[in-house]
Amino acid sequence: MPKVEISEASLITTDPNVVSCDLADGVALLDLRSSTYYSTNPVGAYVWTLLSEPQPVSRICDAVSDQYEVDAAQCLRDVTALLQGLAEADLVKVSDAPSS
């Protein structure tokens, strides 16, 4: 599968074929198409919660930086890597943010 291009302006949406369940230290994700389970750590769970509505990467990074007091550049790298993995597993959809 080709690598999905993600930028700060990309709009991230959860796939409707994925259900989630909170765990003590993260979240479990189930892809209903493949019956494959995935799990995240607490930061991944926080990002998944933010995705209850479509979000641009920049807004996700702002929220994560505020919540975890992490450097903005490091946060962007880490959040982009997480979203990249979720996109490659077809758990989220990535699109260009609409023009304002």
N, CA, C and O atoms as CSV, one atom per row, in Angstrom:
chain,resi,resn,atom,element,x,y,z
A,1,MET,N,N,0.846,-1.185,0.000
A,1,MET,CA,C,0.000,0.000,0.000
A,1,MET,C,C,0.887,1.243,0.000
A,1,MET,O,O,1.832,1.314,0.786
A,2,PRO,N,N,0.609,2.228,-0.863
A,2,PRO,CA,C,1.428,3.428,-0.897
A,2,PRO,C,C,1.273,4.247,0.377
A,2,PRO,O,O,0.227,4.234,1.025
A,3,LYS,N,N,2.333,4.953,0.713
A,3,LYS,CA,C,2.318,5.784,1.913
A,3,LYS,C,C,1.355,6.956,1.704
A,3,LYS,O,O,1.367,7.602,0.657
A,4,VAL,N,N,0.534,7.215,2.703
A,4,VAL,CA,C,-0.423,8.318,2.662
A,4,VAL,C,C,0.319,9.593,3.052
A,4,VAL,O,O,1.044,9.616,4.047
A,5,GLU,N,N,0.137,10.643,2.272
A,5,GLU,CA,C,0.760,11.929,2.574
A,5,GLU,C,C,-0.098,12.683,3.586
A,5,GLU,O,O,-1.284,12.918,3.357
A,6,ILE,N,N,0.512,13.054,4.696
A,6,ILE,CA,C,-0.192,13.788,5.746
A,6,ILE,C,C,0.558,15.081,6.013
A,6,ILE,O,O,1.772,15.081,6.216
A,7,SER,N,N,-0.188,16.189,6.011
A,7,SER,CA,C,0.384,17.493,6.346
A,7,SER,C,C,-0.426,18.092,7.495
A,7,SER,O,O,-1.438,17.533,7.919
A,8,GLU,N,N,0.037,19.235,7.987
A,8,GLU,CA,C,-0.692,19.898,9.069
A,8,GLU,C,C,-2.108,20.282,8.648
A,8,GLU,O,O,-3.002,20.386,9.488
A,9,ALA,N,N,-2.310,20.491,7.351
A,9,ALA,CA,C,-3.625,20.896,6.849
A,9,ALA,C,C,-4.534,19.711,6.529
A,9,ALA,O,O,-5.721,19.901,6.263
A,10,SER,N,N,-3.998,18.502,6.551
A,10,SER,CA,C,-4.818,17.325,6.241
A,10,SER,C,C,-5.971,17.193,7.222
A,10,SER,O,O,-5.826,17.464,8.414
A,11,LEU,N,N,-7.104,16.778,6.709
A,11,LEU,CA,C,-8.282,16.545,7.538
A,11,LEU,C,C,-8.370,15.051,7.809
A,11,LEU,O,O,-8.351,14.240,6.883
A,12,ILE,N,N,-8.468,14.694,9.086
A,12,ILE,CA,C,-8.484,13.288,9.491
A,12,ILE,C,C,-9.886,12.927,9.980
A,12,ILE,O,O,-10.474,13.628,10.804
A,13,THR,N,N,-10.403,11.823,9.456
A,13,THR,CA,C,-11.735,11.338,9.792
A,13,THR,C,C,-11.642,9.857,10.133
A,13,THR,O,O,-10.957,9.105,9.440
A,14,THR,N,N,-12.322,9.431,11.188
A,14,THR,CA,C,-12.334,8.007,11.500
A,14,THR,C,C,-13.135,7.264,10.443
A,14,THR,O,O,-14.092,7.800,9.883
A,15,ASP,N,N,-12.739,6.030,10.176
A,15,ASP,CA,C,-13.469,5.205,9.231
A,15,ASP,C,C,-14.717,4.658,9.936
A,15,ASP,O,O,-14.614,4.188,11.070
A,16,PRO,N,N,-15.880,4.707,9.300
A,16,PRO,CA,C,-17.095,4.222,9.952
A,16,PRO,C,C,-17.104,2.712,10.198
A,16,PRO,O,O,-17.947,2.211,10.941
A,17,ASN,N,N,-16.183,1.996,9.585
A,17,ASN,CA,C,-16.094,0.549,9.800
A,17,ASN,C,C,-15.178,0.179,10.959
A,17,ASN,O,O,-14.790,-0.980,11.106
A,18,VAL,N,N,-14.838,1.159,11.775
A,18,VAL,CA,C,-13.968,0.931,12.933
A,18,VAL,C,C,-14.735,1.295,14.192
A,18,VAL,O,O,-15.306,2.381,14.294
A,19,VAL,N,N,-14.743,0.385,15.142
A,19,VAL,CA,C,-15.355,0.656,16.439
A,19,VAL,C,C,-14.247,0.665,17.487
A,19,VAL,O,O,-13.198,0.046,17.310
A,20,SER,N,N,-14.498,1.372,18.569
A,20,SER,CA,C,-13.480,1.487,19.604
A,20,SER,C,C,-14.063,1.209,20.977
A,20,SER,O,O,-15.269,1.299,21.206
A,21,CYS,N,N,-13.157,0.870,21.879
A,21,CYS,CA,C,-13.525,0.592,23.267
A,21,CYS,C,C,-12.392,1.106,24.148
A,21,CYS,O,O,-11.225,0.783,23.923
A,22,ASP,N,N,-12.741,1.905,25.149
A,22,ASP,CA,C,-11.726,2.409,26.065
A,22,ASP,C,C,-11.152,1.279,26.903
A,22,ASP,O,O,-11.871,0.388,27.355
A,23,LEU,N,N,-9.851,1.336,27.097
A,23,LEU,CA,C,-9.137,0.421,27.975
A,23,LEU,C,C,-8.543,1.232,29.117
A,23,LEU,O,O,-8.557,2.462,29.073
A,24,ALA,N,N,-8.027,0.568,30.128
A,24,ALA,CA,C,-7.437,1.273,31.258
A,24,ALA,C,C,-6.275,2.166,30.830
A,24,ALA,O,O,-6.077,3.240,31.398
A,25,ASP,N,N,-5.510,1.732,29.840
A,25,ASP,CA,C,-4.313,2.487,29.444
A,25,ASP,C,C,-4.275,2.782,27.943
A,25,ASP,O,O,-3.198,2.850,27.351
A,26,GLY,N,N,-5.442,2.958,27.331
A,26,GLY,CA,C,-5.477,3.258,25.902
A,26,GLY,C,C,-6.855,2.994,25.334
A,26,GLY,O,O,-7.871,3.153,26.011
A,27,VAL,N,N,-6.866,2.591,24.086
A,27,VAL,CA,C,-8.125,2.281,23.412
A,27,VAL,C,C,-7.886,1.084,22.498
A,27,VAL,O,O,-6.814,0.933,21.914
A,28,ALA,N,N,-8.906,0.240,22.388
A,28,ALA,CA,C,-8.873,-0.880,21.443
A,28,ALA,C,C,-9.708,-0.478,20.235
A,28,ALA,O,O,-10.804,0.065,20.374
A,29,LEU,N,N,-9.180,-0.749,19.059
A,29,LEU,CA,C,-9.875,-0.444,17.807
A,29,LEU,C,C,-10.119,-1.747,17.072
A,29,LEU,O,O,-9.226,-2.591,16.983
A,30,LEU,N,N,-11.318,-1.917,16.546
A,30,LEU,CA,C,-11.667,-3.105,15.791
A,30,LEU,C,C,-12.094,-2.698,14.394
A,30,LEU,O,O,-13.064,-1.961,14.217
A,31,ASP,N,N,-11.358,-3.187,13.402
A,31,ASP,CA,C,-11.731,-2.979,12.008
A,31,ASP,C,C,-12.756,-4.055,11.671
A,31,ASP,O,O,-12.417,-5.235,11.588
A,32,LEU,N,N,-13.995,-3.654,11.479
A,32,LEU,CA,C,-15.079,-4.611,11.238
A,32,LEU,C,C,-14.941,-5.339,9.902
A,32,LEU,O,O,-15.482,-6.433,9.740
A,33,ARG,N,N,-14.226,-4.750,8.949
A,33,ARG,CA,C,-14.036,-5.397,7.643
A,33,ARG,C,C,-13.107,-6.596,7.748
A,33,ARG,O,O,-13.351,-7.634,7.133
A,34,SER,N,N,-12.046,-6.454,8.524
A,34,SER,CA,C,-11.038,-7.512,8.601
A,34,SER,C,C,-11.057,-8.265,9.930
A,34,SER,O,O,-10.339,-9.253,10.089
A,35,SER,N,N,-11.865,-7.813,10.880
A,35,SER,CA,C,-11.901,-8.369,12.238
A,35,SER,C,C,-10.536,-8.291,12.913
A,35,SER,O,O,-10.176,-9.152,13.716
A,36,THR,N,N,-9.790,-7.255,12.578
A,36,THR,CA,C,-8.465,-7.052,13.161
A,36,THR,C,C,-8.560,-6.034,14.286
A,36,THR,O,O,-9.160,-4.970,14.133
A,37,TYR,N,N,-7.948,-6.385,15.437
A,37,TYR,CA,C,-7.885,-5.490,16.576
A,37,TYR,C,C,-6.571,-4.727,16.578
A,37,TYR,O,O,-5.531,-5.251,16.181
A,38,TYR,N,N,-6.633,-3.493,17.026
A,38,TYR,CA,C,-5.456,-2.656,17.236
A,38,TYR,C,C,-5.596,-2.053,18.624
A,38,TYR,O,O,-6.708,-1.938,19.142
A,39,SER,N,N,-4.496,-1.672,19.223
A,39,SER,CA,C,-4.570,-0.973,20.503
A,39,SER,C,C,-3.612,0.208,20.482
A,39,SER,O,O,-2.619,0.217,19.755
A,40,THR,N,N,-3.935,1.198,21.294
A,40,THR,CA,C,-3.103,2.388,21.393
A,40,THR,C,C,-2.695,2.603,22.844
A,40,THR,O,O,-3.246,2.003,23.767
A,41,ASN,N,N,-1.717,3.472,23.009
A,41,ASN,CA,C,-1.339,3.910,24.348
A,41,ASN,C,C,-2.256,5.075,24.744
A,41,ASN,O,O,-3.135,5.444,23.965
A,42,PRO,N,N,-2.076,5.658,25.922
A,42,PRO,CA,C,-2.958,6.753,26.344
A,42,PRO,C,C,-2.956,7.959,25.396
A,42,PRO,O,O,-4.000,8.580,25.197
A,43,VAL,N,N,-1.812,8.298,24.812
A,43,VAL,CA,C,-1.778,9.431,23.887
A,43,VAL,C,C,-2.568,9.093,22.620
A,43,VAL,O,O,-3.318,9.926,22.111
A,44,GLY,N,N,-2.397,7.883,22.121
A,44,GLY,CA,C,-3.178,7.450,20.960
A,44,GLY,C,C,-4.664,7.461,21.253
A,44,GLY,O,O,-5.471,7.806,20.389
A,45,ALA,N,N,-5.029,7.083,22.476
A,45,ALA,CA,C,-6.433,7.107,22.877
A,45,ALA,C,C,-6.957,8.540,22.896
A,45,ALA,O,O,-8.090,8.800,22.491
A,46,TYR,N,N,-6.128,9.462,23.366
A,46,TYR,CA,C,-6.524,10.871,23.384
A,46,TYR,C,C,-6.744,11.375,21.957
A,46,TYR,O,O,-7.728,12.059,21.677
A,47,VAL,N,N,-5.825,11.034,21.064
A,47,VAL,CA,C,-5.976,11.441,19.656
A,47,VAL,C,C,-7.251,10.838,19.079
A,47,VAL,O,O,-7.993,11.523,18.375
A,48,TRP,N,N,-7.514,9.562,19.368
A,48,TRP,CA,C,-8.720,8.913,18.850
A,48,TRP,C,C,-9.969,9.644,19.354
A,48,TRP,O,O,-10.931,9.824,18.607
A,49,THR,N,N,-9.949,10.060,20.612
A,49,THR,CA,C,-11.072,10.815,21.177
A,49,THR,C,C,-11.267,12.131,20.428
A,49,THR,O,O,-12.395,12.541,20.153
A,50,LEU,N,N,-10.150,12.788,20.103
A,50,LEU,CA,C,-10.245,14.042,19.354
A,50,LEU,C,C,-10.895,13.834,17.991
A,50,LEU,O,O,-11.516,14.746,17.446
A,51,LEU,N,N,-10.747,12.635,17.448
A,51,LEU,CA,C,-11.278,12.333,16.121
A,51,LEU,C,C,-12.766,11.971,16.134
A,51,LEU,O,O,-13.292,11.466,15.142
A,52,SER,N,N,-13.443,12.230,17.257
A,52,SER,CA,C,-14.892,11.998,17.282
A,52,SER,C,C,-15.578,12.880,16.241
A,52,SER,O,O,-16.700,12.600,15.818
A,53,GLU,N,N,-14.897,13.941,15.839
A,53,GLU,CA,C,-15.312,14.789,14.723
A,53,GLU,C,C,-14.088,14.948,13.826
A,53,GLU,O,O,-12.961,14.928,14.321
A,54,PRO,N,N,-14.286,15.105,12.518
A,54,PRO,CA,C,-13.131,15.314,11.624
A,54,PRO,C,C,-12.282,16.488,12.119
A,54,PRO,O,O,-12.808,17.538,12.488
A,55,GLN,N,N,-10.972,16.292,12.120
A,55,GLN,CA,C,-10.055,17.300,12.640
A,55,GLN,C,C,-8.869,17.483,11.699
A,55,GLN,O,O,-8.372,16.509,11.134
A,56,PRO,N,N,-8.409,18.727,11.525
A,56,PRO,CA,C,-7.147,18.912,10.811
A,56,PRO,C,C,-5.987,18.526,11.739
A,56,PRO,O,O,-6.087,18.651,12.959
A,57,VAL,N,N,-4.916,18.068,11.153
A,57,VAL,CA,C,-3.748,17.649,11.927
A,57,VAL,C,C,-3.274,18.775,12.845
A,57,VAL,O,O,-2.887,18.524,13.986
A,58,SER,N,N,-3.302,19.996,12.359
A,58,SER,CA,C,-2.833,21.127,13.176
A,58,SER,C,C,-3.624,21.253,14.477
A,58,SER,O,O,-3.044,21.533,15.526
A,59,ARG,N,N,-4.928,21.051,14.421
A,59,ARG,CA,C,-5.747,21.153,15.629
A,59,ARG,C,C,-5.466,19.980,16.576
A,59,ARG,O,O,-5.443,20.155,17.795
A,60,ILE,N,N,-5.254,18.799,16.018
A,60,ILE,CA,C,-4.907,17.636,16.841
A,60,ILE,C,C,-3.595,17.906,17.578
A,60,ILE,O,O,-3.485,17.650,18.777
A,61,CYS,N,N,-2.607,18.423,16.855
A,61,CYS,CA,C,-1.306,18.715,17.460
A,61,CYS,C,C,-1.420,19.776,18.540
A,61,CYS,O,O,-0.781,19.664,19.587
A,62,ASP,N,N,-2.222,20.804,18.303
A,62,ASP,CA,C,-2.419,21.843,19.321
A,62,ASP,C,C,-2.980,21.235,20.598
A,62,ASP,O,O,-2.504,21.536,21.693
A,63,ALA,N,N,-3.984,20.386,20.463
A,63,ALA,CA,C,-4.615,19.772,21.631
A,63,ALA,C,C,-3.646,18.847,22.364
A,63,ALA,O,O,-3.585,18.862,23.594
A,64,VAL,N,N,-2.890,18.045,21.620
A,64,VAL,CA,C,-1.940,17.120,22.241
A,64,VAL,C,C,-0.818,17.897,22.932
A,64,VAL,O,O,-0.414,17.545,24.040
A,65,SER,N,N,-0.317,18.946,22.290
A,65,SER,CA,C,0.733,19.780,22.895
A,65,SER,C,C,0.261,20.391,24.207
A,65,SER,O,O,1.006,20.432,25.186
A,66,ASP,N,N,-0.979,20.866,24.220
A,66,ASP,CA,C,-1.532,21.451,25.443
A,66,ASP,C,C,-1.718,20.404,26.531
A,66,ASP,O,O,-1.387,20.647,27.691
A,67,GLN,N,N,-2.244,19.245,26.165
A,67,GLN,CA,C,-2.540,18.192,27.135
A,67,GLN,C,C,-1.278,17.580,27.734
A,67,GLN,O,O,-1.236,17.289,28.929
A,68,TYR,N,N,-0.241,17.382,26.904
A,68,TYR,CA,C,0.945,16.650,27.345
A,68,TYR,C,C,2.197,17.515,27.441
A,68,TYR,O,O,3.286,16.998,27.689
A,69,GLU,N,N,2.055,18.821,27.249
A,69,GLU,CA,C,3.167,19.758,27.365
A,69,GLU,C,C,4.402,19.271,26.610
A,69,GLU,O,O,5.492,19.161,27.171
A,70,VAL,N,N,4.206,18.984,25.336
A,70,VAL,CA,C,5.281,18.510,24.473
A,70,VAL,C,C,5.618,19.600,23.461
A,70,VAL,O,O,4.751,20.377,23.060
A,71,ASP,N,N,6.877,19.650,23.057
A,71,ASP,CA,C,7.337,20.593,22.044
A,71,ASP,C,C,6.504,20.441,20.777
A,71,ASP,O,O,6.217,19.321,20.356
A,72,ALA,N,N,6.115,21.555,20.168
A,72,ALA,CA,C,5.228,21.536,18.999
A,72,ALA,C,C,5.819,20.744,17.836
A,72,ALA,O,O,5.102,19.990,17.177
A,73,ALA,N,N,7.113,20.906,17.576
A,73,ALA,CA,C,7.736,20.187,16.456
A,73,ALA,C,C,7.760,18.681,16.723
A,73,ALA,O,O,7.487,17.889,15.821
A,74,GLN,N,N,8.082,18.287,17.943
A,74,GLN,CA,C,8.090,16.865,18.300
A,74,GLN,C,C,6.676,16.298,18.238
A,74,GLN,O,O,6.466,15.178,17.773
A,75,CYS,N,N,5.718,17.076,18.707
A,75,CYS,CA,C,4.323,16.646,18.680
A,75,CYS,C,C,3.874,16.400,17.244
A,75,CYS,O,O,3.232,15.389,16.960
A,76,LEU,N,N,4.205,17.310,16.344
A,76,LEU,CA,C,3.814,17.143,14.946
A,76,LEU,C,C,4.409,15.866,14.364
A,76,LEU,O,O,3.722,15.127,13.658
A,77,ARG,N,N,5.673,15.604,14.653
A,77,ARG,CA,C,6.304,14.370,14.151
A,77,ARG,C,C,5.601,13.134,14.702
A,77,ARG,O,O,5.296,12.199,13.962
A,78,ASP,N,N,5.347,13.140,16.008
A,78,ASP,CA,C,4.745,11.966,16.648
A,78,ASP,C,C,3.294,11.767,16.220
A,78,ASP,O,O,2.886,10.643,15.926
A,79,VAL,N,N,2.524,12.830,16.184
A,79,VAL,CA,C,1.115,12.729,15.788
A,79,VAL,C,C,1.015,12.313,14.326
A,79,VAL,O,O,0.173,11.489,13.968
A,80,THR,N,N,1.866,12.876,13.486
A,80,THR,CA,C,1.855,12.493,12.068
A,80,THR,C,C,2.191,11.021,11.910
A,80,THR,O,O,1.574,10.331,11.099
A,81,ALA,N,N,3.160,10.530,12.672
A,81,ALA,CA,C,3.520,9.107,12.604
A,81,ALA,C,C,2.354,8.231,13.058
A,81,ALA,O,O,2.076,7.205,12.437
A,82,LEU,N,N,1.676,8.617,14.122
A,82,LEU,CA,C,0.512,7.868,14.598
A,82,LEU,C,C,-0.580,7.860,13.535
A,82,LEU,O,O,-1.128,6.807,13.209
A,83,LEU,N,N,-0.893,9.026,12.998
A,83,LEU,CA,C,-1.946,9.117,11.990
A,83,LEU,C,C,-1.568,8.358,10.727
A,83,LEU,O,O,-2.428,7.775,10.066
A,84,GLN,N,N,-0.293,8.365,10.397
A,84,GLN,CA,C,0.198,7.611,9.243
A,84,GLN,C,C,-0.102,6.125,9.432
A,84,GLN,O,O,-0.599,5.461,8.523
A,85,GLY,N,N,0.202,5.618,10.614
A,85,GLY,CA,C,-0.071,4.207,10.907
A,85,GLY,C,C,-1.555,3.892,10.873
A,85,GLY,O,O,-1.964,2.859,10.343
A,86,LEU,N,N,-2.363,4.783,11.438
A,86,LEU,CA,C,-3.813,4.575,11.422
A,86,LEU,C,C,-4.348,4.605,9.996
A,86,LEU,O,O,-5.228,3.817,9.647
A,87,ALA,N,N,-3.826,5.504,9.174
A,87,ALA,CA,C,-4.270,5.604,7.778
A,87,ALA,C,C,-3.855,4.377,6.987
A,87,ALA,O,O,-4.641,3.857,6.195
A,88,GLU,N,N,-2.637,3.911,7.188
A,88,GLU,CA,C,-2.164,2.741,6.453
A,88,GLU,C,C,-2.919,1.479,6.840
A,88,GLU,O,O,-3.005,0.535,6.055
A,89,ALA,N,N,-3.474,1.461,8.069
A,89,ALA,CA,C,-4.300,0.339,8.511
A,89,ALA,C,C,-5.772,0.542,8.136
A,89,ALA,O,O,-6.616,-0.282,8.485
A,90,ASP,N,N,-6.082,1.624,7.433
A,90,ASP,CA,C,-7.450,1.976,7.023
A,90,ASP,C,C,-8.383,2.230,8.197
A,90,ASP,O,O,-9.583,1.965,8.116
A,91,LEU,N,N,-7.829,2.741,9.285
A,91,LEU,CA,C,-8.651,3.066,10.451
A,91,LEU,C,C,-9.129,4.511,10.411
A,91,LEU,O,O,-10.127,4.860,11.042
A,92,VAL,N,N,-8.412,5.351,9.664
A,92,VAL,CA,C,-8.809,6.728,9.452
A,92,VAL,C,C,-8.667,7.063,7.976
A,92,VAL,O,O,-7.960,6.384,7.233
A,93,LYS,N,N,-9.349,8.117,7.571
A,93,LYS,CA,C,-9.260,8.627,6.206
A,93,LYS,C,C,-8.582,9.989,6.258
A,93,LYS,O,O,-8.811,10.784,7.170
A,94,VAL,N,N,-7.753,10.234,5.271
A,94,VAL,CA,C,-7.008,11.495,5.183
A,94,VAL,C,C,-7.460,12.213,3.917
A,94,VAL,O,O,-7.486,11.628,2.834
A,95,SER,N,N,-7.811,13.471,4.064
A,95,SER,CA,C,-8.192,14.279,2.897
A,95,SER,C,C,-7.617,15.685,3.065
A,95,SER,O,O,-7.179,16.070,4.149
A,96,ASP,N,N,-7.630,16.427,1.982
A,96,ASP,CA,C,-7.200,17.818,2.037
A,96,ASP,C,C,-8.270,18.608,2.766
A,96,ASP,O,O,-9.467,18.395,2.568
A,97,ALA,N,N,-7.819,19.525,3.614
A,97,ALA,CA,C,-8.777,20.369,4.323
A,97,ALA,C,C,-9.479,21.269,3.321
A,97,ALA,O,O,-8.841,21.768,2.394
A,98,PRO,N,N,-10.788,21.488,3.488
A,98,PRO,CA,C,-11.508,22.367,2.558
A,98,PRO,C,C,-10.990,23.790,2.661
A,98,PRO,O,O,-10.592,24.239,3.736
A,99,SER,N,N,-10.996,24.491,1.551
A,99,SER,CA,C,-10.571,25.892,1.528
A,99,SER,C,C,-11.617,26.746,2.228
A,99,SER,O,O,-12.818,26.492,2.128
A,100,SER,N,N,-11.140,27.761,2.938
A,100,SER,CA,C,-12.086,28.643,3.645
A,100,SER,C,C,-12.466,29.814,2.792
A,100,SER,O,O,-13.252,30.660,3.220
